[in-house]
Amino acid sequence: MEIVLLIAAMVVVGLVMTYVSKLIWKDELPVDMPTAYIIGVVTAVAVGFLDWFVIPAMGFSDTLKYLGAATEPALSVPLVFWIIKKAKS
């Protein structure tokens, strides 16, 4: 059940952070909007899963697992768009 909630939360985070990234770059994202939303959701889900499984495997507490899964996906979506923008230029 936790995995389903994690996926749902990361999909929402990916969609919201893609919209926020669009506002940050004033509609100058490096890809078109449907592709941007797909990239944002995939990035958020991938980073969320990494945090969810890797942080406990490294021996850190569950508190850090929840903190990482809550913050890192939101920060990684604009970072991925920035990397794509730099790669295209």
C-alpha positions as CSV (number, residue, x, y, z in Angstrom):
1,M,0.0,0.0,0.0
2,E,2.9,2.4,0.7
3,I,4.2,1.9,-2.8
4,V,0.9,2.9,-4.4
5,L,0.8,6.1,-2.2
6,L,4.4,6.8,-3.1
7,I,3.7,6.6,-6.8
8,A,0.6,8.7,-6.5
9,A,2.4,11.4,-4.5
10,M,5.4,11.4,-6.9
11,V,3.1,11.8,-9.9
12,V,1.5,14.8,-8.3
13,V,4.9,16.2,-7.4
14,G,6.1,15.7,-10.9
15,L,3.1,17.5,-12.4
16,V,3.3,20.4,-10.0
17,M,7.0,20.9,-10.3
18,T,6.8,20.8,-14.1
19,Y,4.2,23.6,-13.9
20,V,6.5,25.5,-11.5
21,S,9.4,25.0,-13.8
22,K,7.4,26.4,-16.7
23,L,6.8,29.5,-14.5
24,I,10.4,29.8,-13.6
25,W,11.6,29.7,-17.2
26,K,8.7,31.8,-18.5
27,D,7.4,29.2,-21.1
28,E,11.0,28.5,-22.3
29,L,11.3,24.9,-21.3
30,P,13.7,22.9,-23.5
31,V,10.9,20.6,-24.7
32,D,7.2,20.9,-25.6
33,M,4.7,20.8,-22.7
34,P,3.4,17.2,-23.1
35,T,6.9,15.9,-23.1
36,A,7.8,18.2,-20.2
37,Y,5.1,16.7,-18.1
38,I,6.2,13.2,-19.0
39,I,9.8,14.0,-18.1
40,G,8.7,15.6,-14.8
41,V,6.6,12.7,-13.7
42,V,9.3,10.1,-14.7
43,T,12.0,12.1,-12.9
44,A,9.9,12.5,-9.7
45,V,8.9,8.8,-9.6
46,A,12.5,7.6,-10.3
47,V,14.0,9.9,-7.6
48,G,11.2,9.0,-5.2
49,F,11.9,5.3,-5.6
50,L,15.6,5.8,-5.2
51,D,15.1,7.7,-2.0
52,W,12.6,5.2,-0.7
53,F,14.8,2.2,-1.2
54,V,18.4,3.4,-1.1
55,I,18.3,5.6,2.0
56,P,17.3,2.7,4.3
57,A,19.8,0.4,2.5
58,M,22.6,2.8,3.4
59,G,21.6,2.5,7.1
60,F,19.8,5.8,7.6
61,S,16.6,6.1,9.6
62,D,13.0,6.0,8.3
63,T,12.7,9.7,9.1
64,L,15.4,10.5,6.6
65,K,13.7,8.2,4.1
66,Y,10.5,10.2,4.4
67,L,12.3,13.5,4.3
68,G,14.3,12.5,1.2
69,A,11.2,11.2,-0.6
70,A,9.4,14.4,0.1
71,T,12.1,16.9,-1.0
72,E,14.5,15.4,-3.5
73,P,11.9,14.7,-6.3
74,A,10.7,18.2,-6.1
75,L,14.2,19.6,-6.4
76,S,15.2,17.1,-9.2
77,V,12.6,18.0,-11.7
78,P,13.8,21.6,-12.3
79,L,17.4,20.3,-12.2
80,V,16.6,17.8,-15.0
81,F,15.0,20.6,-17.1
82,W,18.1,22.7,-16.6
83,I,20.4,19.9,-17.7
84,I,18.3,19.3,-20.8
85,K,18.4,23.0,-21.6
86,K,22.2,23.1,-21.2
87,A,22.6,20.0,-23.3
88,K,20.6,21.5,-26.1
89,S,22.5,24.7,-26.2
